């Protein structure tokens, strides 16, 4: 059996966390992975202008409450006879610094994030997504709250512009688990790079050329797609960051961003 993948889930423990962990866990069941759930909180969110003793008490109380909440979510998602192992960790302090340390410790194949709901939610907002895209070369899944990935049924998946499975075991596993035909969303007449390993593909020509992002979102909203793939080019990080922020904001399914090999 192939070595297990590792999935790192980043959460600020909002109302969407259970859906995010469920999607990550079902992804783990499909690709044979273990899950690490990491919650980091800014110390300033926990501690106001208090004495050192009061501050430590507040941090301890928040740690216990957060830890218990994560355990409750894991217990809801876990299955007794499951091969997926889910562990969790809580940290306080600088968000990006703690996330960088966690990535180095876990060495994940996939990082799973939730969507930003408003400008005030900095942890799962655009800035952290851009930071992860810059710091992490592996796959990144921005999880949908609305469409849950089902590990006991075939996934309805699509690709934007190109289907490239070369040297990418995760994409190969997900394609093998998918419903057919696989959708190829074409943003231009030339975006038809196909992989010969896939025989059943449905090409979808997006008609709103003046607003491709809206065209992608409209198609997904009116389809049964559960997972949409977007390749990223290491030499076009800024362009991809812009696409990810725009596409994921209103996308009615999970978005999986992978390196273009």
C-alpha positions as CSV (number, residue, x, y, z in Angstrom):
1,X,0.0,0.0,0.0
2,X,1.2,3.5,-0.8
3,X,2.4,5.8,2.0
4,X,-0.5,7.7,3.5
5,X,-1.0,11.4,2.6
6,X,-1.3,14.0,5.3
7,X,-4.0,16.6,5.4
8,X,-3.7,19.8,7.5
9,X,-6.9,21.6,8.3
10,X,-6.6,25.2,9.4
11,X,-9.6,26.6,11.4
12,X,-10.5,29.6,13.5
13,X,-13.3,27.5,15.0
14,X,-16.3,29.3,13.5
15,X,-19.7,27.8,12.6
16,X,-18.3,26.3,9.4
17,X,-15.6,24.2,11.1
18,X,-17.6,21.0,11.2
19,X,-18.4,21.1,7.5
20,X,-14.7,21.9,6.7
21,X,-13.5,19.0,8.9
22,X,-16.1,16.7,7.4
23,X,-14.9,17.6,3.8
24,X,-11.3,17.1,4.9
25,X,-12.0,13.7,6.5
26,X,-14.0,12.4,3.5
27,X,-11.1,13.6,1.3
28,X,-8.8,11.6,3.5
29,X,-11.0,8.5,3.1
30,X,-10.8,8.8,-0.7
31,X,-7.0,9.4,-1.0
32,X,-5.9,7.4,2.0
33,X,-4.7,10.2,4.4
34,X,-4.5,11.2,8.0
35,X,-5.9,14.5,9.2
36,X,-4.3,17.1,11.5
37,X,-6.7,19.8,12.7
38,X,-5.0,23.0,13.8
39,X,-6.7,26.0,15.4
40,X,-4.7,29.1,16.2
41,X,-6.0,32.2,18.0
42,X,-4.5,35.6,18.4
43,X,-3.6,36.3,22.0
44,X,-5.2,39.7,21.6
45,X,-8.6,38.0,20.9
46,X,-8.3,36.2,24.3
47,X,-6.5,38.7,26.5
48,X,-7.5,42.3,27.1
49,X,-5.8,44.7,29.4
50,X,-5.5,42.4,32.4
51,X,-2.9,41.4,34.9
52,X,-0.5,38.6,33.9
53,X,-2.3,36.2,36.2
54,X,-5.7,37.1,34.7
55,X,-4.3,36.8,31.2
56,X,-2.9,33.4,31.8
57,X,-6.3,32.3,33.3
58,X,-8.1,33.6,30.2
59,X,-5.7,31.7,27.9
60,X,-6.1,28.5,29.8
61,X,-9.8,28.8,29.8
62,X,-9.9,29.5,26.1
63,X,-7.5,26.6,25.4
64,X,-9.7,24.1,27.3
65,X,-12.9,25.4,25.6
66,X,-11.3,25.3,22.2
67,X,-9.8,21.9,22.7
68,X,-13.2,20.5,23.9
69,X,-14.9,22.0,20.8
70,X,-12.4,20.4,18.5
71,X,-12.9,17.0,20.2
72,X,-16.6,17.3,19.8
73,X,-16.3,18.0,16.1
74,X,-13.9,15.1,15.6
75,X,-16.2,12.8,17.5
76,X,-19.1,13.7,15.2
77,X,-17.0,13.2,12.0
78,X,-15.1,10.1,13.1
79,X,-16.2,6.5,12.3
80,X,-15.3,3.7,14.7
81,X,-13.9,1.4,12.1
82,X,-12.3,4.2,10.1
83,X,-8.7,4.0,8.9
84,X,-8.5,7.9,9.0
85,X,-6.7,9.2,12.1
86,X,-7.7,12.7,13.2
87,X,-5.5,14.6,15.6
88,X,-5.8,18.2,16.7
89,X,-3.7,21.0,18.1
90,X,-4.4,24.5,19.5
91,X,-2.0,27.4,19.6
92,X,-2.0,31.1,20.6
93,X,0.0,33.9,19.0
94,X,1.0,35.1,15.5
95,X,-1.2,33.4,12.9
96,X,1.3,33.2,10.0
97,X,4.2,32.2,12.3
98,X,2.2,29.4,13.9
99,X,0.8,28.2,10.6
100,X,4.4,28.0,9.1
101,X,5.5,26.0,12.1
102,X,2.6,23.6,11.7
103,X,3.2,23.1,8.0
104,X,6.9,22.3,8.7
105,X,5.9,19.8,11.5
106,X,3.1,18.0,9.6
107,X,4.5,18.1,6.1
108,X,1.0,17.9,4.6
109,X,0.1,16.8,1.0
110,X,-3.0,19.0,1.2
111,X,-4.0,22.0,3.3
112,X,-7.7,22.6,3.8
113,X,-9.1,26.1,4.5
114,X,-12.5,27.5,4.9
115,X,-13.9,30.5,3.1
116,X,-13.7,34.1,4.3
117,X,-17.2,35.3,5.2
118,X,-16.3,38.9,5.9
119,X,-13.4,41.4,6.0
120,X,-13.2,40.9,9.8
121,X,-12.3,37.2,9.6
122,X,-8.6,37.5,9.1
123,X,-7.6,33.9,9.8
124,X,-9.4,32.3,6.9
125,X,-9.4,35.5,4.7
126,X,-7.7,36.3,1.5
127,X,-4.4,37.3,3.1
128,X,-3.9,33.9,4.7
129,X,-4.8,32.1,1.5
130,X,-2.2,34.2,-0.4
131,X,0.3,33.4,2.3
132,X,-0.4,29.7,2.0
133,X,-0.1,29.8,-1.8
134,X,3.3,31.5,-1.4
135,X,4.6,29.3,1.3
136,X,3.2,25.9,0.4
137,X,3.8,24.0,-2.9
138,X,1.3,21.2,-2.3
139,X,-2.4,21.1,-2.9
140,X,-4.8,23.5,-1.2
141,X,-8.5,22.9,-0.8
142,X,-10.8,25.8,0.0
143,X,-13.8,23.9,1.5
144,X,-17.4,24.5,0.7
145,X,-20.0,24.6,3.5
146,X,-22.8,23.9,1.2
147,X,-21.7,20.8,-0.8
148,X,-20.2,18.1,1.4
149,X,-17.7,15.7,-0.3
150,X,-19.2,12.2,0.0
151,X,-16.7,9.4,0.5
152,X,-19.3,6.7,0.0
153,X,-20.4,8.0,-3.4
154,X,-18.7,9.0,-6.6
155,X,-17.6,12.7,-6.7
156,X,-18.9,15.0,-9.4
157,X,-15.7,16.9,-10.3
158,X,-14.5,19.4,-12.9
159,X,-11.4,21.1,-14.1
160,X,-10.7,24.7,-15.2
161,X,-9.0,24.9,-18.6
162,X,-6.8,21.8,-18.4
163,X,-6.8,18.3,-17.1
164,X,-3.3,17.2,-16.2
165,X,-2.7,14.1,-14.1
166,X,1.0,13.7,-14.8
167,X,2.9,12.8,-11.6
168,X,0.0,13.8,-9.4
169,X,-1.2,10.9,-7.3
170,X,-3.9,12.9,-5.5
171,X,-5.6,14.0,-8.7
172,X,-5.3,10.5,-10.1
173,X,-7.0,9.1,-7.0
174,X,-9.8,11.7,-7.1
175,X,-10.4,11.2,-10.8
176,X,-10.5,7.4,-10.3
177,X,-13.2,8.0,-7.6
178,X,-15.2,10.4,-9.7
179,X,-18.4,10.2,-11.6
180,X,-18.2,10.3,-15.4
181,X,-18.1,12.3,-17.5
182,X,-15.6,14.7,-15.9
183,X,-16.3,18.3,-16.7
184,X,-13.7,20.5,-18.4
185,X,-14.7,24.2,-18.0
186,X,-13.1,26.1,-20.9
187,X,-12.4,29.8,-20.4
188,X,-11.0,30.1,-24.0
189,X,-11.1,28.3,-27.3
190,X,-7.6,27.0,-26.7
191,X,-8.1,25.7,-23.1
192,X,-8.5,22.0,-24.0
193,X,-5.3,20.4,-22.7
194,X,-6.5,16.8,-22.0
195,X,-4.8,13.9,-20.4
196,X,-5.1,10.7,-22.5
197,X,-5.7,8.6,-19.4
198,X,-9.2,10.0,-19.2
199,X,-11.7,8.8,-21.8
200,X,-15.0,10.3,-20.7
201,X,-14.8,14.1,-20.6
202,X,-17.5,16.7,-21.2
203,X,-16.3,20.1,-22.4
204,X,-18.2,23.1,-21.1
205,X,-17.5,26.3,-23.0
206,X,-18.0,29.3,-20.7
207,X,-19.8,32.0,-22.6
208,X,-19.3,35.1,-20.4
209,X,-15.8,35.9,-21.7
210,X,-15.9,39.4,-20.2
211,X,-16.4,37.9,-16.7
212,X,-14.9,34.4,-16.5
213,X,-15.2,34.3,-12.7
214,X,-18.9,35.0,-12.8
215,X,-19.3,32.4,-15.6
216,X,-17.5,29.7,-13.6
217,X,-19.6,30.5,-10.5
218,X,-22.8,30.5,-12.4
219,X,-22.1,27.2,-14.0
220,X,-21.1,25.5,-10.7
221,X,-24.2,27.0,-8.9
222,X,-26.5,25.3,-11.5
223,X,-24.6,22.0,-11.5
224,X,-24.0,19.1,-9.2
225,X,-20.2,19.7,-9.1
226,X,-18.7,19.0,-5.7
227,X,-15.1,19.7,-6.4
228,X,-13.4,22.0,-8.9
229,X,-9.7,21.8,-9.8
230,X,-7.5,24.8,-10.6
231,X,-3.9,24.4,-11.6
232,X,-1.5,27.0,-10.4
233,X,1.7,28.0,-12.1
234,X,4.6,28.8,-9.8
235,X,5.6,31.7,-12.1
236,X,2.2,33.3,-11.9
237,X,1.5,33.4,-8.1
238,X,-0.1,36.9,-8.1
239,X,-2.4,36.0,-11.0
240,X,-3.5,32.8,-9.3
241,X,-4.0,34.5,-5.9
242,X,-6.4,36.9,-7.7
243,X,-8.3,34.0,-9.3
244,X,-8.5,32.0,-6.1
245,X,-9.9,34.9,-4.1
246,X,-12.4,35.7,-6.8
247,X,-13.5,32.2,-7.7
248,X,-13.7,30.8,-4.2
249,X,-15.6,33.7,-2.6
250,X,-18.9,32.7,-4.1
251,X,-18.2,29.2,-5.5
252,X,-20.8,26.7,-4.6
253,X,-18.4,23.8,-4.2
254,X,-14.9,23.1,-2.9
255,X,-12.0,24.4,-4.9
256,X,-8.8,22.3,-5.1
257,X,-5.7,24.3,-6.1
258,X,-2.8,22.2,-7.3
259,X,0.7,22.8,-8.8
260,X,1.0,22.5,-12.5
261,X,3.6,19.8,-13.0
